[in-house]
Amino acid sequence: MSLLDRLTRPGATEPFALLRRGAADHVVVLTGDVVDVDDLASIPLDEGVDVLTLVPFSQIRERGFEAHDDGSPLRCLVIRESETVPLEAVEVLRDDSIVSSGGGFTTSDAEYEGIVRDVIRDDIGSGAGANFVIRRDFEARAYASGRRAVAAWFANLVRQETGAYWTFAIATPGINAVGASPEKHVGVVRDPATGVRTASMNPISGTYRHPATGPDAAQFVSFLGDTKETEELFMVVDEEMKMMSQICRRGGRIRGPHLKQMRALTHTEYLLEGETDRHPVDVLRLSLFAPTVTGSPMQNACAVIHRRETTGRGYYAGVLALFESDGAGGHDLDAPILIRTAYIGDDGYVRVPVGATLVRHSDPASEMRETAAKAAGILRAIGAGSGGPDSRDDVRLDEVPGVAGLLAARNTRLAPFWLTPQRTPLDDDGTTADPLAGRRAVVVDAEDDFSAMLAHQLRSFGLTVEVVPWSSAQDHADADLLVAGPGPGNPRDASSPRLAAMRELVDERRASGRPLLAVCLSHQILALGLGLDVGPLREPHQGRAVPLEYRGLRSDIGFYNSFAALAGPLPDGVEATTEDGGRVVQTLSGPGFASVQGHLESVLSRDGRAILRRLVEHALAPAAVPEVATAAG
């Protein structure tokens, strides 16, 4: 008896997993021992042993972020047997008698549209973040055991869905799942020849919903020009580059964009990759979880999700992580995001969670329809949805005339720094004549991981850089350059200990005369200390590329702010640059300090690195650092 037959025969009780990775012509069948652990560090990664792990969304608490505790365990399948079978072998698992009934969304269309409006007005409008992913659940009931249902539905998905990164079924006591996830979250692969480990992430965002008759070339070309869809993708690339800047010693490199064409939807995507010396478990922890299913900045996104979603997410937006022995005593990692997935309990209760990325110019009705479209593929497979759009395999959107050019043109808006291999002045022979090399900078993280990208760009000048949390920033007053970093919120908020600490830090540093660079939120705090007012923008700049000029350098810069410093009288010796007809202050420069509202480190900041250097040189001028003409980029 084959392993597949043994695990799926009537009366079988052993846990199993069925995996089809990408467009493979085979399915991997796995079984083993189920072990639940408390944290990622406790995953039983013994040498030579493979482990498949279900990571619930609540595990994000390992990063100190908020999440409802719904009791979903961190579940490991420690693999002791495996088998590879041809794709057609799973056809025997199909069972059209297993259907779901009585299904519907627990949050109505009208209610979800109301949530979208509230998030845009109250969360994005207040400066809490640039984008947020809010879910709603489709619920139904199936009259079959969970293990029998997911096996049958897996066979349906293999036949019906196209373009999935992983198609999978998991059957363990009390937890059964089946899905076709389009999106790789994170991976780590060791090169057996060199021993070098490469980490990668795959941000997918921007969703073209296929018409009932299948994808339409003209419609798709129009979709590629949609500002909302383009900016949505850029924002999640920025957020994942924050993670890559912590995971990879050189910060990661952007490749793409590409298309991910599925049966009912087509997405746009990028691939991010870079060398890492971190353990795969650490890589997974640092990447909890994808901004495409949470929002940004990450910590505030989790707080908004905790407030807007009144129940736990279970495994939605978590990952299915496969740790495979790399033959050298360690493990590679391959972890798709748990989306487009149905969960069925032992009682037959079925739940399909879906969400949409909400940005400043989201249309509530369109976002509601997007959640329905994302659910369509899995609902069709479990018998709870209609046939859906025709897959029209003859229409390959990546081959439509003009599409390749439109995709490539997107990169003309991005920073070359993140599109090309990155080096520091010390990479070649350990020495450099760069006057900034060797100076010590401390970047204060005010709860926005843009600080990691900022630190990486500062290192590219030869600076020695450390990132510290706002709560311990006072211990680093001896730094040659203090970089007060970005963060969410209204700088006038008197109730926030974080903002109070940042105000004290910026005020004391400026008063000391020691070099200070302030970014985004900290720029607003600096402006308040100089006697300027801070108020809401007419329209939030979350994820917008805005022109900025500083001392002869001009570039579009990524802005992520809902509040801004407002122009007014300045102390002697302090200069400002402005936008919005002179109303809004973009940069400030004075004795020993400089500041900027935009994120020069953002992937949206095409020549941001050159402007960052000018600001750093100005801030360090009292320390006799000469101003060096720097080419844009």
C-alpha positions as CSV (number, residue, x, y, z in Angstrom):
1,M,0.0,0.0,0.0
2,S,1.4,3.4,-0.9
3,L,1.8,6.1,1.8
4,L,-0.9,8.1,0.1
5,D,-3.4,5.2,0.2
6,R,-2.5,4.4,3.8
7,L,-3.1,8.0,5.0
8,T,-6.3,8.6,3.1
9,R,-8.1,5.3,3.4
10,P,-11.3,5.2,5.5
11,G,-10.6,5.0,9.2
12,A,-7.0,6.3,9.0
13,T,-6.0,8.5,11.8
14,E,-2.3,9.4,11.1
15,P,-1.6,13.1,10.5
16,F,-0.6,14.0,6.9
17,A,0.3,16.8,4.6
18,L,0.0,16.9,0.8
19,L,2.2,19.5,-0.9
20,R,2.4,20.7,-4.5
21,R,5.0,23.4,-4.8
22,G,4.5,25.7,-7.8
23,A,3.7,24.0,-11.0
24,A,5.3,20.7,-10.1
25,D,4.1,17.6,-11.8
26,H,4.1,15.7,-8.6
27,V,2.7,15.8,-5.0
28,V,4.8,15.2,-1.9
29,V,3.0,13.1,0.8
30,L,4.2,13.6,4.4
31,T,3.4,12.0,7.7
32,G,5.1,12.1,11.1
33,D,4.6,13.1,14.7
34,V,2.6,16.1,15.8
35,V,4.3,18.4,18.3
36,D,2.9,21.7,19.6
37,V,5.5,24.2,20.9
38,D,5.3,27.6,22.6
39,D,7.7,29.6,20.5
40,L,9.7,29.4,17.2
41,A,12.9,28.6,19.1
42,S,11.3,25.4,20.3
43,I,10.6,24.0,16.8
44,P,12.4,20.5,17.0
45,L,15.0,21.0,14.3
46,D,17.2,18.0,14.9
47,E,19.9,17.4,12.4
48,G,18.7,15.6,9.3
49,V,15.0,15.9,10.2
50,D,12.5,17.9,8.2
51,V,9.7,19.7,10.0
52,L,6.5,21.3,8.6
53,T,5.2,24.0,10.9
54,L,1.8,25.8,11.1
55,V,2.5,29.3,12.5
56,P,-0.6,31.1,13.8
57,F,-1.0,34.9,13.5
58,S,-0.9,35.2,17.2
59,Q,2.8,34.2,17.1
60,I,3.5,37.8,16.2
61,R,3.6,38.4,19.9
62,E,7.1,37.0,19.8
63,R,8.0,40.4,18.3
64,G,6.1,42.2,21.1
65,F,3.1,43.1,18.9
66,E,-0.5,42.9,19.7
67,A,-2.7,39.9,18.7
68,H,-5.8,38.2,19.9
69,D,-5.0,34.9,21.7
70,D,-7.4,32.4,20.1
71,G,-5.6,29.3,21.3
72,S,-4.2,28.3,17.9
73,P,-1.1,26.3,18.6
74,L,2.3,26.6,16.9
75,R,2.0,23.1,15.4
76,C,4.8,21.0,14.1
77,L,4.7,17.9,11.9
78,V,8.0,16.2,12.6
79,I,8.4,14.2,9.3
80,R,9.3,10.5,9.6
81,E,7.9,9.3,6.2
82,S,7.5,10.9,2.8
83,E,6.5,9.8,-0.7
84,T,6.4,11.5,-4.0
85,V,3.5,10.6,-6.3
86,P,2.5,11.8,-9.8
87,L,0.0,14.6,-9.9
88,E,-2.7,12.4,-11.4
89,A,-2.5,10.1,-8.4
90,V,-4.5,12.5,-6.2
91,E,-7.4,12.3,-8.6
92,V,-8.7,9.3,-6.5
93,L,-9.2,11.7,-3.6
94,R,-11.9,13.7,-5.3
95,D,-15.3,13.3,-3.8
96,D,-18.0,15.6,-5.2
97,S,-20.4,14.5,-2.4
98,I,-18.4,16.6,0.1
99,V,-19.8,20.1,-0.3
100,S,-20.3,23.0,2.0
101,S,-23.7,24.5,2.7
102,G,-25.3,27.5,4.3
103,G,-22.3,29.6,3.6
104,G,-21.9,33.4,3.8
105,F,-19.6,36.2,5.1
106,T,-20.0,36.9,8.8
107,T,-19.3,40.6,8.0
108,S,-21.9,41.8,5.5
109,D,-20.8,43.7,2.4
110,A,-22.2,46.9,3.8
111,E,-20.5,46.4,7.2
112,Y,-17.2,45.7,5.5
113,E,-17.5,48.9,3.4
114,G,-18.1,50.8,6.6
115,I,-15.0,49.4,8.1
116,V,-13.0,50.5,5.1
117,R,-14.3,54.1,5.5
118,D,-13.5,54.1,9.2
119,V,-9.9,52.9,8.6
120,I,-9.2,55.5,6.0
121,R,-10.7,58.3,8.1
122,D,-9.6,57.3,11.6
123,D,-6.4,55.2,11.2
124,I,-4.7,56.4,8.0
125,G,-6.0,59.9,8.5
126,S,-4.6,60.1,12.0
127,G,-1.2,59.0,11.0
128,A,-1.4,55.5,12.5
129,G,0.0,54.0,9.3
130,A,0.1,53.9,5.5
131,N,-2.1,50.8,4.9
132,F,-3.9,48.1,6.8
133,V,-5.3,44.7,6.0
134,I,-8.6,43.9,7.6
135,R,-10.2,40.5,7.1
136,R,-13.6,39.1,7.0
137,D,-14.6,35.4,7.2
138,F,-16.7,33.2,5.0
139,E,-18.3,30.4,7.0
140,A,-20.1,27.2,6.0
141,R,-20.6,23.6,7.1
142,A,-19.4,20.4,5.5
143,Y,-20.8,17.0,6.3
144,A,-17.6,15.0,6.3
145,S,-14.6,14.5,8.6
146,G,-11.9,17.2,8.4
147,R,-9.2,14.9,7.0
148,R,-11.5,13.5,4.3
149,A,-12.7,16.9,3.3
150,V,-9.2,18.5,2.9
151,A,-7.9,15.6,0.9
152,A,-10.9,15.8,-1.5
153,W,-10.7,19.6,-1.8
154,F,-6.9,19.4,-2.4
155,A,-7.6,17.3,-5.5
156,N,-10.1,19.9,-6.6
157,L,-7.6,22.7,-6.1
158,V,-4.9,20.9,-8.1
159,R,-7.3,20.6,-11.0
160,Q,-8.9,24.0,-10.8
161,E,-6.4,26.6,-9.6
162,T,-3.4,27.9,-11.6
163,G,-0.4,29.9,-10.5
164,A,-0.3,29.0,-6.9
165,Y,3.1,29.1,-5.0
166,W,2.0,26.1,-2.9
167,T,-1.2,24.0,-3.1
168,F,-1.5,22.0,0.2
169,A,-3.7,20.0,2.5
170,I,-2.9,19.5,6.2
171,A,-4.7,17.0,8.5
172,T,-3.9,17.0,12.2
173,P,-6.0,16.4,15.3
174,G,-8.5,19.4,15.5
175,I,-6.7,21.4,12.8
176,N,-7.4,20.7,9.1
177,A,-6.5,23.1,6.3
178,V,-6.5,23.2,2.5
179,G,-5.4,26.0,0.3
180,A,-3.6,27.4,-2.8
181,S,-1.5,30.3,-1.6
182,P,-0.1,32.6,-4.3
183,E,2.6,34.1,-2.1
184,K,5.9,33.0,-0.8
185,H,6.5,34.8,2.4
186,V,10.1,34.0,3.2
187,G,12.7,31.5,2.2
188,V,16.3,30.6,3.1
189,V,18.5,28.4,0.9
190,R,22.1,27.3,1.4
191,D,24.2,27.0,-1.7
192,P,26.0,23.7,-1.3
193,A,29.0,24.8,-3.3
194,T,29.7,28.0,-1.4
195,G,27.8,27.6,1.9
196,V,26.3,31.0,1.4
197,R,22.7,31.4,2.5
198,T,20.3,33.5,0.5
199,A,17.1,34.8,2.1
200,S,14.2,35.9,-0.1
201,M,10.8,37.4,0.2
202,N,8.0,37.7,-2.4
203,P,5.7,40.7,-1.8
204,I,2.5,40.4,-3.9
205,S,0.0,43.2,-4.1
206,G,-2.3,44.9,-6.6
207,T,-5.2,42.7,-7.7
208,Y,-6.8,42.5,-11.2
209,R,-10.1,40.7,-10.9
210,H,-10.8,38.7,-14.1
211,P,-14.2,39.2,-15.7
212,A,-16.5,36.2,-15.9
213,T,-15.3,35.5,-19.5
214,G,-11.6,35.4,-18.4
215,P,-8.8,38.0,-18.4
216,D,-9.2,40.9,-20.8
217,A,-6.0,42.3,-22.2
218,A,-7.2,45.9,-22.6
219,Q,-8.6,46.0,-19.1
220,F,-5.4,44.6,-17.7
221,V,-3.3,47.3,-19.4
222,S,-5.6,49.9,-17.8
223,F,-5.1,48.1,-14.4
224,L,-1.3,48.4,-14.6
225,G,-1.7,52.2,-14.9
226,D,-3.9,52.4,-11.8
227,T,-2.2,54.6,-9.2
228,K,-3.9,52.8,-6.2
229,E,-2.8,49.4,-7.4
230,T,0.8,50.5,-8.1
231,E,1.3,52.4,-4.9
232,E,-0.2,49.5,-2.9
233,L,2.6,47.2,-4.3
234,F,5.3,49.8,-3.6
235,M,4.2,50.2,0.0
236,V,4.4,46.5,0.7
237,V,7.9,46.3,-1.0
238,D,9.0,49.1,1.3
239,E,7.7,47.2,4.3
240,E,9.4,44.0,3.3
241,M,12.6,45.8,2.6
242,K,12.5,46.9,6.2
243,M,12.6,43.2,7.1
244,M,15.3,42.4,4.6
245,S,17.4,45.2,6.0
246,Q,17.4,43.3,9.3
247,I,17.7,39.8,7.8
248,C,20.4,40.5,5.2
249,R,23.8,42.0,5.9
250,R,23.6,44.1,2.8
251,G,19.9,44.9,3.0
252,G,18.5,43.0,0.1
253,R,17.9,43.6,-3.6
254,I,14.7,44.1,-5.5
255,R,14.0,42.0,-8.6
256,G,10.9,42.3,-10.9
257,P,8.2,43.3,-11.2
258,H,6.5,40.1,-12.3
259,L,2.9,38.8,-12.7
260,K,1.2,36.1,-10.7
261,Q,-1.7,34.9,-12.9
262,M,-4.2,32.7,-11.2
263,R,-7.7,31.5,-12.3
264,A,-9.8,34.3,-11.0
265,L,-7.1,37.0,-10.2
266,T,-3.8,38.3,-11.4
267,H,-1.4,40.0,-9.0
268,T,1.8,42.1,-9.5
269,E,4.8,41.0,-7.4
270,Y,8.5,41.6,-6.7
271,L,11.2,39.2,-5.5
272,L,13.5,40.5,-2.7
273,E,16.7,38.6,-2.0
274,G,20.1,39.0,-0.2
275,E,22.8,37.1,1.7
276,T,22.1,36.3,5.3
277,D,24.1,34.8,8.1
278,R,21.0,34.4,10.4
279,H,19.5,31.0,11.4
280,P,16.3,30.2,9.5
281,V,14.3,30.4,12.7
282,D,15.6,33.9,13.3
283,V,14.7,34.9,9.7
284,L,11.2,33.6,10.2
285,R,10.8,35.5,13.5
286,L,12.1,38.8,12.1
287,S,9.7,38.5,9.2
288,L,6.5,37.9,11.3
289,F,4.4,38.7,9.3
290,A,3.9,39.8,5.7
291,P,2.7,43.4,5.3
292,T,0.6,42.2,2.4
293,V,-1.7,40.6,5.1
294,T,-1.1,43.1,8.0
295,G,-0.2,46.6,6.8
296,S,2.5,49.1,7.8
297,P,4.2,50.1,9.9
298,M,4.0,46.6,11.3
299,Q,3.6,47.3,15.0
300,N,0.8,49.8,14.5
301,A,-0.8,47.6,11.9
302,C,-1.1,44.9,14.5
303,A,-2.6,47.3,16.9
304,V,-5.2,48.4,14.3
305,I,-6.0,44.8,13.5
306,H,-6.4,44.0,17.2
307,R,-8.9,46.8,17.5
308,R,-10.8,46.4,14.2
309,E,-11.0,42.6,14.2
310,T,-12.8,41.4,17.3
311,T,-11.7,37.8,17.1
312,G,-8.4,36.0,16.5
313,R,-7.1,35.3,13.0
314,G,-6.2,31.7,13.7
315,Y,-3.7,30.8,11.0
316,Y,-4.9,33.4,8.5
317,A,-1.9,35.6,7.6
318,G,0.5,33.2,9.3
319,V,2.7,30.9,7.5
320,L,3.2,27.2,6.6
321,A,6.9,26.8,7.2
322,L,8.9,23.8,5.8
323,F,12.3,23.3,7.4
324,E,14.3,20.9,5.2
325,S,17.7,19.5,6.1
326,D,20.4,21.2,4.0
327,G,22.8,18.3,4.2
328,A,25.3,20.4,6.2
329,G,23.8,20.1,9.7
330,G,21.3,22.9,9.2
331,H,18.0,23.6,7.5
332,D,16.7,25.5,4.5
333,L,13.3,27.3,4.9
334,D,10.4,27.6,2.5
335,A,7.3,29.4,4.0
336,P,4.2,30.4,2.0
337,I,1.7,32.8,3.5
338,L,-1.5,31.1,4.8
339,I,-4.0,32.9,2.5
340,R,-6.6,31.5,0.1
341,T,-7.1,28.7,2.6
342,A,-10.1,26.9,4.1
343,Y,-10.0,25.6,7.7
344,I,-12.4,22.8,8.8
345,G,-12.8,21.5,12.3
346,D,-13.7,18.0,13.4
347,D,-17.3,19.2,13.6
348,G,-17.4,20.1,9.9
349,Y,-17.4,23.9,10.6
350,V,-15.6,25.6,7.7
351,R,-14.0,29.0,7.8
352,V,-12.3,30.9,4.9
353,P,-10.7,34.2,6.0
354,V,-9.9,36.8,3.3
355,G,-8.8,40.5,3.5
356,A,-8.0,43.5,1.4
357,T,-5.2,46.1,1.7
358,L,-6.7,49.5,2.6
359,V,-4.9,52.6,1.5
360,R,-5.7,56.3,1.6
361,H,-7.6,56.2,-1.7
362,S,-9.3,52.9,-1.4
363,D,-12.8,52.6,-2.7
364,P,-14.9,50.8,0.0
365,A,-17.1,48.9,-2.6
366,S,-14.1,47.8,-4.6
367,E,-12.2,46.5,-1.5
368,M,-15.3,44.6,-0.5
369,R,-15.5,43.0,-4.0
370,E,-11.8,42.2,-3.8
371,T,-12.3,40.1,-0.7
372,A,-15.0,38.1,-2.4
373,A,-12.8,37.6,-5.5
374,K,-9.9,36.3,-3.3
375,A,-12.3,33.8,-1.7
376,A,-13.7,32.6,-5.0
377,G,-11.0,30.0,-5.8
378,I,-11.1,28.2,-2.5
379,L,-14.9,28.4,-2.3
380,R,-15.2,26.8,-5.7
381,A,-12.9,24.0,-4.6
382,I,-14.9,23.2,-1.4
383,G,-18.3,23.4,-3.2
384,A,-19.3,26.7,-1.7
385,G,-19.0,28.9,-4.7
386,S,-19.9,29.1,-8.4
387,G,-17.7,28.1,-11.3
388,G,-16.1,31.5,-11.3
389,P,-14.2,33.2,-14.2
390,D,-13.0,31.1,-17.1
391,S,-9.3,30.4,-16.6
392,R,-8.6,31.1,-20.4
393,D,-5.2,29.5,-20.4
394,D,-4.8,30.9,-23.9
395,V,-4.7,34.5,-22.5
396,R,-1.3,34.9,-20.9
397,L,-1.3,38.5,-19.6
398,D,2.5,38.6,-19.4
399,E,2.6,38.1,-23.2
400,V,0.1,40.9,-24.0
401,P,1.9,43.6,-26.1
402,G,3.0,46.5,-24.0
403,V,2.7,44.7,-20.6
404,A,6.4,44.0,-20.2
405,G,7.2,47.7,-20.9
406,L,4.6,48.9,-18.4
407,L,6.0,46.6,-15.7
408,A,9.6,47.6,-16.4
409,A,8.6,51.3,-16.3
410,R,7.6,51.0,-12.7
411,N,11.2,50.6,-11.7
412,T,12.1,54.0,-13.1
413,R,10.2,55.4,-10.0
414,L,12.3,53.3,-7.6
415,A,15.7,53.9,-5.9
416,P,18.6,52.3,-7.9
417,F,20.2,51.7,-4.5
418,W,17.7,48.9,-3.8
419,L,17.7,47.6,-7.4
420,T,21.4,46.9,-7.7
421,P,24.1,45.1,-5.6
422,Q,25.0,47.2,-2.6
423,R,28.5,47.8,-1.3
424,T,30.0,50.0,1.4
425,P,33.3,52.0,1.1
426,L,35.0,49.3,3.2
427,D,34.0,46.3,1.1
428,D,37.0,46.2,-1.2
429,D,40.1,46.4,0.9
430,G,39.0,47.6,4.3
431,T,40.2,51.2,3.8
432,T,38.6,54.3,2.4
433,A,39.2,58.0,2.1
434,D,35.6,58.8,2.6
435,P,35.5,61.4,5.4
436,L,32.3,59.8,6.9
437,A,33.9,56.3,7.3
438,G,34.3,55.1,10.8
439,R,32.1,57.6,12.5
440,R,29.5,56.2,14.9
441,A,25.8,56.8,14.2
442,V,22.9,55.6,16.4
443,V,19.5,55.3,14.8
444,V,16.6,55.6,17.3
445,D,13.7,53.3,16.3
446,A,10.5,55.1,17.2
447,E,8.4,52.0,16.3
448,D,8.9,52.0,12.5
449,D,11.3,49.5,11.0
450,F,12.2,52.1,8.3
451,S,15.0,52.7,10.8
452,A,16.6,49.4,9.6
453,M,16.6,50.7,6.0
454,L,17.9,54.0,7.1
455,A,20.7,52.4,9.0
456,H,21.7,50.3,6.0
457,Q,22.0,53.4,3.8
458,L,24.1,55.1,6.4
459,R,26.4,52.1,6.5
460,S,26.8,52.5,2.7
461,F,28.6,55.8,3.5
462,G,31.1,53.9,5.7
463,L,29.4,54.9,9.0
464,T,29.3,52.4,11.9
465,V,25.6,52.2,12.7
466,E,23.6,50.8,15.6
467,V,19.8,50.8,15.8
468,V,18.4,51.1,19.3
469,P,14.8,51.3,20.6
470,W,13.4,54.6,21.7
471,S,13.2,53.4,25.3
472,S,17.0,53.1,25.6
473,A,18.1,55.9,23.4
474,Q,19.3,58.1,26.3
475,D,22.1,55.6,26.8
476,H,23.8,56.6,23.5
477,A,24.5,60.3,23.9
478,D,28.1,59.7,23.0
479,A,27.3,58.9,19.3
480,D,29.0,61.0,16.7
481,L,25.6,61.3,15.0
482,L,22.2,60.7,16.6
483,V,19.5,59.8,14.1
484,A,16.0,60.3,15.6
485,G,14.0,58.0,13.5
486,P,10.5,57.8,12.1
487,G,7.4,56.4,13.8
488,P,3.6,56.6,13.7
489,G,1.3,59.0,15.5
490,N,0.7,62.6,16.2
491,P,3.8,64.3,17.8
492,R,1.5,66.4,20.0
493,D,0.0,63.3,21.7
494,A,0.6,64.0,25.4
495,S,-0.6,60.6,26.5
496,S,2.1,58.5,24.7
497,P,5.3,57.6,26.6
498,R,7.0,56.9,23.3
499,L,6.3,60.4,21.9
500,A,7.2,62.0,25.3
501,A,10.6,60.2,25.2
502,M,11.2,61.2,21.6
503,R,10.4,64.8,22.3
504,E,12.9,64.8,25.3
505,L,15.5,63.1,23.2
506,V,15.3,65.5,20.2
507,D,15.2,68.6,22.4
508,E,18.1,67.6,24.5
509,R,20.3,66.6,21.6
510,R,19.6,69.9,19.7
511,A,20.3,71.9,22.9
512,S,23.7,70.0,23.3
513,G,24.9,71.1,19.9
514,R,25.9,67.6,19.1
515,P,25.1,66.3,15.5
516,L,21.4,65.4,15.1
517,L,19.5,64.1,12.1
518,A,15.7,63.9,12.5
519,V,13.4,61.9,10.2
520,C,9.6,62.0,9.6
521,L,8.0,62.0,13.1
522,S,11.2,63.2,14.7
523,H,11.3,66.0,12.1
524,Q,7.9,67.1,13.3
525,I,9.1,67.0,16.9
526,L,12.2,69.1,16.0
527,A,9.9,71.6,14.3
528,L,7.8,71.9,17.5
529,G,10.9,72.6,19.5
530,L,11.9,75.4,17.0
531,G,8.5,77.1,17.6
532,L,6.7,75.8,14.5
533,D,3.2,74.4,14.5
534,V,2.4,70.8,13.4
535,G,-1.0,70.0,11.9
536,P,-2.8,67.5,9.6
537,L,-2.1,67.5,5.9
538,R,-5.0,68.4,3.6
539,E,-4.6,64.8,2.3
540,P,-2.4,62.1,3.9
541,H,0.9,61.5,2.1
542,Q,0.9,57.8,3.0
543,G,2.9,56.0,0.3
544,R,3.2,59.0,-2.0
545,A,6.3,60.1,-4.0
546,V,6.6,63.9,-3.4
547,P,9.2,66.2,-5.0
548,L,11.9,67.4,-2.6
549,E,14.9,69.7,-3.2
550,Y,17.8,70.1,-0.8
551,R,20.9,72.2,-1.5
552,G,20.9,71.6,-5.2
553,L,19.7,68.0,-5.2
554,R,16.1,67.3,-6.3
555,S,14.2,64.0,-6.3
556,D,10.9,62.4,-5.7
557,I,10.9,61.1,-2.2
558,G,8.7,58.5,-0.5
559,F,6.4,60.2,2.1
560,Y,4.4,58.4,4.8
561,N,2.8,61.1,6.9
562,S,-0.6,62.4,7.8
563,F,0.8,65.3,9.9
564,A,3.4,67.9,8.9
565,A,5.4,70.8,10.2
566,L,3.8,74.1,9.1
567,A,5.8,77.0,7.9
568,G,6.4,80.0,10.3
569,P,9.1,82.2,11.7
570,L,12.4,80.4,12.4
571,P,15.2,81.1,14.8
572,D,18.3,82.8,13.4
573,G,20.6,80.4,11.5
574,V,17.8,77.9,10.7
575,E,16.7,77.3,7.1
576,A,13.7,75.4,5.7
577,T,12.5,74.0,2.4
578,T,8.8,73.8,1.8
579,E,6.0,72.4,-0.4
580,D,2.3,73.0,-0.8
581,G,2.8,76.7,-1.8
582,G,5.2,77.2,1.1
583,R,2.7,75.9,3.8
584,V,4.4,72.6,4.7
585,V,8.1,72.3,5.8
586,Q,10.0,69.4,4.2
587,T,13.5,70.0,5.6
588,L,15.1,72.0,8.4
589,S,18.8,72.8,8.7
590,G,20.6,74.6,11.6
591,P,23.8,74.5,13.6
592,G,24.5,70.9,14.2
593,F,21.2,69.5,13.0
594,A,19.2,68.6,9.9
595,S,15.8,67.0,9.4
596,V,13.6,65.7,6.7
597,Q,9.9,64.8,6.6
598,G,10.2,62.2,3.8
599,H,11.8,58.8,3.9
600,L,15.0,59.1,1.9
601,E,15.6,55.4,2.6
602,S,12.3,54.4,1.0
603,V,12.3,52.4,-2.3
604,L,10.2,55.3,-3.6
605,S,13.0,57.8,-3.1
606,R,14.9,57.6,-6.3
607,D,17.8,59.8,-5.4
608,G,17.1,59.8,-1.7
609,R,20.5,58.5,-0.8
610,A,22.3,61.5,-2.2
611,I,20.1,63.9,-0.3
612,L,20.6,61.8,2.9
613,R,24.3,62.2,2.5
614,R,23.9,66.0,2.2
615,L,21.8,66.1,5.4
616,V,24.4,63.9,7.3
617,E,27.2,66.1,6.1
618,H,25.4,69.2,7.3
619,A,24.6,67.7,10.7
620,L,28.2,66.7,11.2
621,A,29.6,70.0,10.0
622,P,30.5,71.2,13.5
623,A,32.8,68.1,13.7
624,A,34.7,69.5,10.7
625,V,33.4,67.0,8.2
626,P,33.9,68.6,4.7
627,E,31.0,68.8,2.4
628,V,31.5,66.4,-0.5
629,A,29.7,66.7,-3.8
630,T,27.8,63.4,-4.3
631,A,26.3,62.2,-7.5
632,A,22.5,61.5,-7.3
633,G,21.7,57.9,-6.5
